Amino acid sequence: MKLDKNAFANASAAVTGIIYIFCAAAVAIFPGISKTIAESWFHGISLETLWTAAPRGNFVLGLLTAVAGVWLIGWLFAWLYNRLVK
């Protein structure tokens, strides 16, 4: 079964955008638990000195670059999968 490269890339990018927005909202609404979860993902790294308890940076730039980057990775993944499945 071949993957439609564009459909796979679009779905990957859409899911990334949803997760990105959810994560930014979670940090804004629930900063304490968000920090705890983030630290649990980074095995031993303390975010204490870095944590501001609020989303920071350029939200739109981060959203666009995350979505575009994952779209490209999704497209490349589907392309490579289709080449290897032959």
Order of alpha helices (4+ residues) and beta strands (2+ residues): alpha-alpha-alpha
